[in-house]
Amino acid sequence: MLEDLGFSVIALESADEAAARLAGGLTVDLVVTDHLMPGMTGAQLARTVRATGAGTPVLIISGYADAGGIDADLPRLAKPFRHADLAAVLTNLIG
């Protein structure tokens, strides 16, 4: 869906890999992550991204709307969602 909306996508295997790549200098305009994953959760990845101070927006996608550990101020999108839902959230995040 992100590619359909015109984004270039870098797909990574885990939040741990994403955190390592970002710490290693990878720069992105947006991070989209699932929440419940083995190892680091999406919320933990969001905190790591925010700690860099780069201001990179993070969108958490979760099939569990009430999943614990997601800060109230983190943008999230509940699964299942439509293409238009994703586009609307992204417009609010990055314009």
C-alpha positions as CSV (number, residue, x, y, z in Angstrom):
1,M,0.0,0.0,0.0
2,L,2.8,2.4,0.8
3,E,4.3,1.9,-2.7
4,D,0.8,2.4,-4.2
5,L,0.8,5.8,-2.4
6,G,4.1,6.8,-4.0
7,F,6.5,5.9,-1.2
8,S,9.8,4.2,-1.6
9,V,9.8,1.4,0.9
10,I,12.7,-0.2,2.8
11,A,11.4,-3.5,4.3
12,L,13.3,-4.8,7.2
13,E,12.9,-8.1,9.1
14,S,12.5,-6.7,12.6
15,A,12.3,-3.6,14.8
16,D,15.8,-4.5,16.1
17,E,17.2,-4.4,12.6
18,A,15.4,-1.1,11.9
19,A,16.8,0.4,15.1
20,A,20.3,-0.8,14.2
21,R,20.1,0.6,10.6
22,L,18.8,3.9,11.9
23,A,21.5,4.1,14.4
24,G,24.0,3.3,11.7
25,G,23.0,6.4,9.7
26,L,20.0,5.3,7.6
27,T,17.7,8.3,7.2
28,V,14.0,8.0,6.3
29,D,11.1,10.3,6.2
30,L,8.7,8.0,8.1
31,V,8.8,4.8,10.0
32,V,5.8,2.4,9.7
33,T,5.9,-0.5,12.1
34,D,3.7,-3.3,13.5
35,H,3.4,-3.3,17.2
36,L,3.5,-6.9,18.4
37,M,6.7,-8.5,17.2
38,P,9.3,-10.8,18.6
39,G,12.0,-8.9,20.4
40,M,11.5,-5.1,20.3
41,T,7.9,-3.9,19.9
42,G,6.8,-1.2,17.6
43,A,6.3,1.1,20.6
44,Q,9.9,0.4,21.7
45,L,11.1,1.2,18.2
46,A,9.1,4.4,18.2
47,R,10.8,5.5,21.5
48,T,14.2,4.6,20.0
49,V,13.4,6.7,16.9
50,R,12.2,9.6,19.0
51,A,15.3,9.5,21.2
52,T,17.5,10.3,18.1
53,G,15.9,13.8,18.1
54,A,15.6,13.7,14.3
55,G,11.8,14.2,14.4
56,T,11.1,11.3,12.2
57,P,7.4,10.4,12.4
58,V,6.4,6.9,13.4
59,L,3.1,5.2,12.6
60,I,2.3,2.0,14.6
61,I,0.0,-0.5,12.9
62,S,-1.7,-3.0,15.2
63,G,-4.4,-5.6,15.0
64,Y,-4.8,-5.1,18.7
65,A,-6.3,-1.6,19.3
66,D,-5.9,-1.9,23.0
67,A,-2.4,-3.4,23.0
68,G,-0.5,-2.2,26.1
69,G,2.8,-0.3,25.9
70,I,1.8,2.1,23.1
71,D,2.2,5.7,24.3
72,A,-1.0,7.6,23.9
73,D,0.6,10.3,21.7
74,L,1.9,7.8,19.1
75,P,-0.1,7.7,15.9
76,R,-1.6,4.3,15.3
77,L,-3.7,2.6,12.7
78,A,-5.8,-0.4,13.7
79,K,-5.9,-3.5,11.4
80,P,-7.7,-4.2,9.3
81,F,-7.7,-0.8,7.5
82,R,-8.4,0.4,4.0
83,H,-6.1,2.1,1.6
84,A,-7.9,5.4,2.2
85,D,-7.4,5.1,6.0
86,L,-3.6,4.7,5.5
87,A,-3.5,7.6,3.1
88,A,-5.4,9.9,5.6
89,V,-3.1,9.0,8.5
90,L,0.0,9.6,6.4
91,T,-1.3,12.9,5.2
92,N,-1.8,14.0,8.8
93,L,1.7,12.8,9.7
94,I,3.8,14.1,6.9
95,G,1.5,16.3,4.7
